[in-house]
Amino acid sequence: MSEEVLEVRRNGKPRHRMISLILVGIVTVIIGVLWRGLGINQSQIPSAQINKPAHDFSVKFVQGQQWLNNTPNDHFKLADFRGKPLILNFWASWCASCRDEARDIEKFWKAHPEVAVVGIAIQDTLENAQQFAQAYGKTYILGLDEDGMAGIDYGVTGVPETFVIDRNGTIVHREAGPVNVAMLEKLIKLVP
C-alpha cells in the first residue's frame, strides 16, 4: 500500500470514531426522551383550568329535575349548584369506561348528599343517555350537551372526564379517565 492510502486510513479512523460516538449519543438521548414520555400518565396531566372559574353551561335535563326545585325549565346551568361542592362528570352512553364508573359515581352521590353530583352526556342522544342512566341505576342530575359547547368550554378531550368544583365555582381538580368511590372520596377533600 502506498503512503497516501495508509495516511487516509489512519486519519479516517479517529474521525469515524467521533462520528460514531456522536450518533450513539444522539440515539441515546432520543431513546431517553421517548422512554420518559411513555411513562407519563395521561390522566394526570394538569388542566390549565385548575384554580380558575368554572365555565357556565346550559344543558338539557336527561333526568334529576326533582333535585333542583328552583329550575323552572328543561335546562340547568352551573349557577344552580353555587354554594355546594360539585363533582361534574362528562360521559357518553357509548363509552366503555363510563360504564365502569357509573355505579361508583352513584354510590358516592348517595353517600354524600352535601355534594352536588352532575353528569353531562356529550356526543350523545337524549334517548341513549336516558337508557344508559336506567341501565346503570343513575339517579343524580344528568344533562345532555346538545350543542357540544359545555364539553368544549371545559376542554374535554375524551370521556369520561371529571371536574371537582368548589363552592365558589372554581375548578380544583380534573381527572381524565374513569373514577371510583375511593378516588371521589379523596378528590372531594380538595374542596375546603
Contacts in CASP RR format, 6 or more apart in sequence:
PFRMAT RR
TARGET T0000
AUTHOR 0000-0000-0000
METHOD contacts of the structure
MODEL  1
MSEEVLEVRRNGKPRHRMISLILVGIVTVIIGVLWRGLGINQSQIPSAQI
NKPAHDFSVKFVQGQQWLNNTPNDHFKLADFRGKPLILNFWASWCASCRD
EARDIEKFWKAHPEVAVVGIAIQDTLENAQQFAQAYGKTYILGLDEDGMA
GIDYGVTGVPETFVIDRNGTIVHREAGPVNVAMLEKLIKLVP
42 176 0 8 1.000
43 175 0 8 1.000
43 176 0 8 1.000
43 177 0 8 1.000
45 176 0 8 1.000
46 174 0 8 1.000
47 155 0 8 1.000
47 171 0 8 1.000
47 174 0 8 1.000
49 154 0 8 1.000
49 155 0 8 1.000
49 163 0 8 1.000
49 171 0 8 1.000
49 174 0 8 1.000
50 171 0 8 1.000
50 172 0 8 1.000
50 173 0 8 1.000
50 174 0 8 1.000
51 170 0 8 1.000
51 171 0 8 1.000
51 172 0 8 1.000
52 170 0 8 1.000
52 171 0 8 1.000
53 169 0 8 1.000
53 170 0 8 1.000
53 171 0 8 1.000
54 78 0 8 1.000
54 86 0 8 1.000
54 88 0 8 1.000
54 154 0 8 1.000
54 163 0 8 1.000
54 165 0 8 1.000
54 169 0 8 1.000
54 170 0 8 1.000
54 171 0 8 1.000
55 78 0 8 1.000
55 150 0 8 1.000
55 153 0 8 1.000
55 154 0 8 1.000
56 77 0 8 1.000
56 78 0 8 1.000
56 79 0 8 1.000
57 77 0 8 1.000
57 78 0 8 1.000
57 120 0 8 1.000
57 145 0 8 1.000
57 149 0 8 1.000
57 150 0 8 1.000
57 153 0 8 1.000
58 75 0 8 1.000
58 76 0 8 1.000
58 77 0 8 1.000
59 75 0 8 1.000
59 76 0 8 1.000
59 77 0 8 1.000
59 120 0 8 1.000
59 143 0 8 1.000
59 144 0 8 1.000
59 145 0 8 1.000
59 146 0 8 1.000
59 150 0 8 1.000
60 74 0 8 1.000
60 75 0 8 1.000
60 126 0 8 1.000
60 143 0 8 1.000
60 144 0 8 1.000
60 146 0 8 1.000
61 74 0 8 1.000
61 75 0 8 1.000
61 76 0 8 1.000
61 141 0 8 1.000
61 142 0 8 1.000
61 143 0 8 1.000
61 144 0 8 1.000
62 121 0 8 1.000
62 126 0 8 1.000
62 129 0 8 1.000
62 130 0 8 1.000
62 133 0 8 1.000
62 142 0 8 1.000
62 143 0 8 1.000
62 144 0 8 1.000
63 130 0 8 1.000
63 133 0 8 1.000
63 138 0 8 1.000
63 139 0 8 1.000
63 141 0 8 1.000
63 142 0 8 1.000
63 143 0 8 1.000
64 139 0 8 1.000
64 140 0 8 1.000
64 141 0 8 1.000
64 142 0 8 1.000
65 71 0 8 1.000
65 74 0 8 1.000
67 140 0 8 1.000
67 141 0 8 1.000
68 76 0 8 1.000
68 80 0 8 1.000
68 141 0 8 1.000
70 80 0 8 1.000
71 80 0 8 1.000
76 118 0 8 1.000
76 141 0 8 1.000
76 143 0 8 1.000
78 86 0 8 1.000
78 165 0 8 1.000
78 169 0 8 1.000
81 116 0 8 1.000
81 118 0 8 1.000
81 165 0 8 1.000
82 167 0 8 1.000
82 168 0 8 1.000
82 169 0 8 1.000
83 167 0 8 1.000
83 168 0 8 1.000
84 114 0 8 1.000
84 115 0 8 1.000
84 116 0 8 1.000
84 167 0 8 1.000
85 114 0 8 1.000
85 115 0 8 1.000
85 116 0 8 1.000
85 164 0 8 1.000
85 165 0 8 1.000
85 166 0 8 1.000
85 167 0 8 1.000
85 188 0 8 1.000
85 191 0 8 1.000
86 115 0 8 1.000
86 116 0 8 1.000
86 117 0 8 1.000
86 118 0 8 1.000
86 163 0 8 1.000
86 164 0 8 1.000
86 165 0 8 1.000
86 166 0 8 1.000
86 169 0 8 1.000
87 105 0 8 1.000
87 108 0 8 1.000
87 109 0 8 1.000
87 115 0 8 1.000
87 116 0 8 1.000
87 117 0 8 1.000
87 118 0 8 1.000
87 162 0 8 1.000
87 163 0 8 1.000
87 164 0 8 1.000
87 165 0 8 1.000
87 184 0 8 1.000
87 187 0 8 1.000
87 188 0 8 1.000
88 118 0 8 1.000
88 119 0 8 1.000
88 120 0 8 1.000
88 154 0 8 1.000
88 162 0 8 1.000
88 163 0 8 1.000
88 164 0 8 1.000
88 165 0 8 1.000
89 101 0 8 1.000
89 105 0 8 1.000
89 117 0 8 1.000
89 118 0 8 1.000
89 119 0 8 1.000
89 120 0 8 1.000
89 160 0 8 1.000
89 161 0 8 1.000
89 162 0 8 1.000
89 163 0 8 1.000
89 179 0 8 1.000
90 119 0 8 1.000
90 120 0 8 1.000
90 121 0 8 1.000
90 122 0 8 1.000
90 145 0 8 1.000
90 150 0 8 1.000
90 151 0 8 1.000
90 154 0 8 1.000
90 156 0 8 1.000
90 158 0 8 1.000
90 159 0 8 1.000
90 160 0 8 1.000
90 161 0 8 1.000
90 162 0 8 1.000
91 98 0 8 1.000
91 101 0 8 1.000
91 102 0 8 1.000
91 119 0 8 1.000
91 120 0 8 1.000
91 121 0 8 1.000
91 122 0 8 1.000
91 159 0 8 1.000
91 160 0 8 1.000
92 98 0 8 1.000
92 121 0 8 1.000
92 122 0 8 1.000
92 123 0 8 1.000
92 124 0 8 1.000
92 159 0 8 1.000
93 121 0 8 1.000
93 124 0 8 1.000
93 125 0 8 1.000
93 128 0 8 1.000
93 129 0 8 1.000
93 131 0 8 1.000
93 132 0 8 1.000
94 123 0 8 1.000
94 124 0 8 1.000
94 128 0 8 1.000
95 159 0 8 1.000
95 160 0 8 1.000
97 159 0 8 1.000
97 160 0 8 1.000
97 177 0 8 1.000
97 178 0 8 1.000
98 132 0 8 1.000
98 159 0 8 1.000
98 160 0 8 1.000
98 178 0 8 1.000
99 136 0 8 1.000
100 178 0 8 1.000
101 160 0 8 1.000
101 177 0 8 1.000
101 178 0 8 1.000
101 179 0 8 1.000
101 180 0 8 1.000
102 132 0 8 1.000
102 136 0 8 1.000
102 137 0 8 1.000
102 138 0 8 1.000
103 136 0 8 1.000
103 137 0 8 1.000
104 179 0 8 1.000
104 180 0 8 1.000
104 181 0 8 1.000
104 184 0 8 1.000
105 117 0 8 1.000
105 119 0 8 1.000
105 138 0 8 1.000
105 140 0 8 1.000
105 179 0 8 1.000
105 184 0 8 1.000
106 136 0 8 1.000
106 137 0 8 1.000
106 138 0 8 1.000
106 139 0 8 1.000
106 140 0 8 1.000
107 181 0 8 1.000
108 115 0 8 1.000
108 117 0 8 1.000
108 181 0 8 1.000
108 184 0 8 1.000
108 185 0 8 1.000
109 115 0 8 1.000
109 117 0 8 1.000
109 139 0 8 1.000
109 140 0 8 1.000
110 139 0 8 1.000
111 181 0 8 1.000
112 188 0 8 1.000
115 188 0 8 1.000
116 141 0 8 1.000
117 140 0 8 1.000
117 141 0 8 1.000
118 140 0 8 1.000
118 141 0 8 1.000
118 142 0 8 1.000
118 143 0 8 1.000
119 140 0 8 1.000
119 141 0 8 1.000
119 142 0 8 1.000
119 143 0 8 1.000
120 142 0 8 1.000
120 143 0 8 1.000
120 144 0 8 1.000
120 145 0 8 1.000
120 150 0 8 1.000
120 151 0 8 1.000
121 128 0 8 1.000
121 129 0 8 1.000
121 132 0 8 1.000
121 142 0 8 1.000
121 143 0 8 1.000
121 144 0 8 1.000
121 145 0 8 1.000
122 145 0 8 1.000
122 148 0 8 1.000
122 150 0 8 1.000
122 151 0 8 1.000
122 156 0 8 1.000
122 159 0 8 1.000
123 148 0 8 1.000
123 159 0 8 1.000
124 144 0 8 1.000
125 144 0 8 1.000
126 144 0 8 1.000
129 142 0 8 1.000
129 143 0 8 1.000
129 144 0 8 1.000
132 138 0 8 1.000
133 142 0 8 1.000
145 151 0 8 1.000
154 161 0 8 1.000
154 163 0 8 1.000
157 176 0 8 1.000
158 176 0 8 1.000
160 177 0 8 1.000
160 178 0 8 1.000
160 179 0 8 1.000
161 174 0 8 1.000
161 175 0 8 1.000
161 176 0 8 1.000
161 177 0 8 1.000
162 174 0 8 1.000
162 175 0 8 1.000
162 177 0 8 1.000
162 179 0 8 1.000
162 187 0 8 1.000
163 171 0 8 1.000
163 173 0 8 1.000
163 174 0 8 1.000
163 175 0 8 1.000
164 171 0 8 1.000
164 172 0 8 1.000
164 173 0 8 1.000
164 174 0 8 1.000
164 175 0 8 1.000
164 187 0 8 1.000
164 188 0 8 1.000
164 190 0 8 1.000
164 191 0 8 1.000
165 171 0 8 1.000
165 172 0 8 1.000
166 172 0 8 1.000
166 191 0 8 1.000
166 192 0 8 1.000
167 191 0 8 1.000
172 190 0 8 1.000
172 191 0 8 1.000
173 187 0 8 1.000
173 190 0 8 1.000
175 183 0 8 1.000
175 187 0 8 1.000
179 187 0 8 1.000
END
